[in-house]
Amino acid sequence: SFTNSLIITVSATIGTILLSAMTAFVIVRNNWKACKLLFTLMIASMVIPFQVLMIPLVSLYGGIFGVLNSRVTLILMHIGFSLSMATFMFHGAIHTNIPLELEEAAFLDGCSNWQTYWKIVFPLLKPTIATVAIIDAMAFWNDYLLPSLVLNINQYKTIPIAIQYLKQSHGMIDWGAMMAMLVLAILPIVIFYIVCQKYIIEGVLAG
């Protein structure tokens, strides 16, 4: 369970950060109608609760495409649901804190757009990266509903699901195992937060 949660959380968090940061950079630096439309749709999607989508989602991907019971599917779903909020945060950070003159100077020094992004822009987004990583890692690590819908819980238990399995029949609970599992559930996120906490407020204010 710990391994499954770790693989899913790390993969989905990294994927969300990379995709949302690049998406935000393209939207901010290009005055295309398509970019404005995409950003508007992403912001609008943030008001749609997951509970509205979960039954159609499971019916579509399970009944038609048959791609449920896969960690890859769950990771991609996590990325999809978190992408809008992360892009919104990176959009604010890039628009507010990264002057266009830095990119123009890099271009004059011979950098391509790709090199400018990775060598100039992305390193300056460190506070926002830490903030997005904390928010999303906590959400992915503690999520119970989506893994229970997507995964075969006998094969791919995550920690929140495994905790539920410690409840025995007739309301009996194995308290020793329950406390050990709760420590496993809490400790990684607490350590991650302590390591990144100096960037949290800075990242929130940056956008």
N, C-alpha and C positions, 0 to 999 in steps of 0.2 A: 504493500500500500504506500509506504514511504517513497519507494522508487518510482512508482507510477505518478504520484503527486509531484515529485521533483522533476521528472521528465516533462510532464505536461506544463507545469508552471514555468520552468526555465525556458522551454521552447516557445510557449505562447507569449511570454513577456519579451523575449528578444525579438521575435517576429513582429510584435506590435510596435516596439520602439523603432525598429529599422523601417518598417513600411510607413508608419505615421510621420516620422521625421522627414522622410523623402517626399511623401505626399504634400506635407505642409510647405516644404521648401519650393516645390514646383508651383503650388498655388500662390504663394506670396510673391515669387519672383516673375510670374508670368501674368499678364493682364488679359488672359484669354477668357472668352465667355464660358468655355467649357470648364475652366478652373473655378469660376464664380458659381456656376451651376452645381458642380461637384461639391464645393464647400457648403453651399446652401442645403443640398440634400443630406450631407453628412450631419449638419447641425440639426436639421429637422428630424433625422432618425433617432437623435438622442432622447426625444420625448416619447418614443414608443417603448412601452415596457416589454420585457422579455416574455412575460406570461401570455401576452397576446400572440406571440409568434411560436411558442414552444410546440403546440400540437401540430400546426401546419409544417413546422420545420422537421419534426420527427416523422410525420407521415410522408413528406417529400423525400427526405434523404434515406429513410428506412424502407418505405414501400416502393418507391419508384427507382431510386438510384442504388439502393442496397449497400450503402457505405457506412452504416452505423457499426457499432462495436469495433471501433478503431481509435487508437490514441491520436492518429494524424487527423481524423475528422474532428475530434474534440478540440485539438489544438487550433485548427483552422476556424472553428466556430468561435472559440474564445477570442482569436485575433479579430474576426469579423465584428463581434459585438463590442469590442473595446476600441476599435480603430477610430471611431468618430471623436470620442472624448480626447484621446491622445493627440489626434491631428489638431484639434481645437487648441490644446495647450501648446503644442509646438508652433502652431501658426502665430499665436500671440508672442511667443518668445523670439521667433525669427523676425517678425515684423517690428518688434519694439527694441530688441537688444543687439541685433547684428546689422551694422551699417552696410549699405550696398558698396561703399567705398572700399571695404576690405576685399570684397569679391572682385571689384574692378582692378585693384592692385595685384591680386593673385593672377588675374587674366593677363595683365601687362607683363608679369613675370613668366608667362608661358604655361600657366595651368589650364587644363581643360575644365569644363563644367563639372565633370566627375571628380577630378582632383581637387577643385575648389571646394566642393561640398565636403569631401572626406577630410581634407587637410585644414580647412578654415572654419567652415560652418559647423560641422558635427561636433568637433571638440568644444566649441563655445556653448553648446547646448547641454553641457554636463549637468547643471542644476535641474533642468527640466527633465532630462533623462532619468535622473535619480527619483524625481517626484513621480513620474509616470511608472517607473519600475516598482516603486513601493505600492502605489495604488493598485496597479494591475496584479502584481504578485500576490498581494493579500486577497484580492477578489478571486483569482484562479485557485490559490491554495485552499481557500475556505469554501469554494463552491460545492454545493451538494446537488442542486437540482439538475443542472445540465449534464454532469457526468452520470447521474442516475438514469437520465433519459437516453443518453447516447451509448454508454458502455454496457457490455455484459458484466455485471458487477461481480459475478463469480470468477471472472478471468482478470478483470482490470479494476479492482477496488482501489479507490483513492482513500485518503485518510478520513475525510468526513463520512464516507460510506462505511468504512471499516469500524468507525466508532459506533455507528448504529447497530452493527452486527454483534457488538459486545453485550447488547441487551438480550437477556435470555427469556425463555417463556415464563409466564406468570409474573412478569414484572421484575424478575431477578436480574441483578446487574453485577458483573464481575468488576468490583470497584478498583482492584489493583491493576488489572489490565486497562481499565478505563482511564485511570490517572496517568499511566505510562503513555497511553496513546495521546492523551491531551497534551502532555509535555512535548511529544513529537510534533504535534500539530502547531503548538505555540512557539517553540524555541527557534526554529529557522527564521520565521518572520521577525521575531524580536531581535535576533542577531543582525539580520539584514537591515532592519530599521536603525539600529544603533550605529552601524557602519555608515549608513547614508544620511543620517539625520541632519547633518550640517548643511546638506543641499536642499532639504525639504522646503523650508520657508523661502529660501532664495529662489527655488524653482517655481513655487506658487506665485511669488511676486513678479517673476520675470515675464510672465504672460499676461 
